[in-house]
Amino acid sequence: MASLSDGVELDFATLADVLQASDSALSKAITHLQDAGYVRARKGQAGSRPRTWVRSTTEGRRAFDAHLSALREIVELGGRSGL
């Protein structure tokens, strides 16, 4: 989700490279994120080659922002406890 912020659309190969993920793992993650309504994938052609592009949805960006806020809160609370 972090790679798809601010309306960025990435093709599958670029996303796999950025995340250093296998095609299989990335495909499964995209499917789960699509099922949750967090990303949209579209298929098309780049020249003669098939391509898949992935973009976050408004709902996905909101969920990711909420997740980051929760993580920041956890870090902040941990800092207060002296750990």
N, C-alpha and C positions, 0 to 999 in steps of 0.2 A: 504494500500500500504506500510505503514511503517513496518508492520509485515512481509512483503514479500520481503524485500530488500535483496540485495546481492545473488540473486538466491535461496533464501530459499523457500522450498516447504512445505506447512503445510496442514494437513488433516482438513476437515471441522470442526470437533468437537474441535480440538485444536484452530483453528482460532476463532471459536465462543466463546470459553473460554477466549482467550487472549483479544478479543474485548468486552467481556461481552455483546454479541449481541444475540438476539433470532435467532433461525434457519430460521424463515421466513424473518427477516430483512437482515440477512447475505446472504441468497439465492438470494434475490432481488438485493443486492449490487453486488454480484459476477456476476449476469446476466448483469447488467449495465456495469460493468468493462470489461466483456468479449465482449459485443457489441462494446465497445470503443476500443477494442484491447489491453487493459492494463493488463489483466490476462488470463491465460489458466487454465481450470479445466479439470482434467482427472478422470475418474471413474474406479474403480477396486475392488479387493477383498483384505481384510486383514484377512487371515484365511477363515472363512466361512461368514464373514460379509462384506457387500458392503461398500465401502469408496469413498469419493471424496477428491482429493488433488488439491490444488490451488497454482499456481506459477505466479509471475509477468513476463511480457514480457519486452523485451528491450525497446519497445515503452512506456510501462507503467512506467518503472523506469525513463525514460527521462522526461515524463510528470510530475511524482511526484517530481523529482529534480527541474524542472522548477517551480512547485507550491511552493516548499519550498523556492526557491530563491525569488519569488514574495512576500511571507509572510515576509521573512527577510527584504526585501526592505521596506515594509509597516511599520514594527516595527522600522527600522532605521529612516525613515522619521518622524514617530510619535515622536521619541526621540529628533529629531532636533527642532520640533515645540514647545518643552517645555511642552507637555501634559503628 
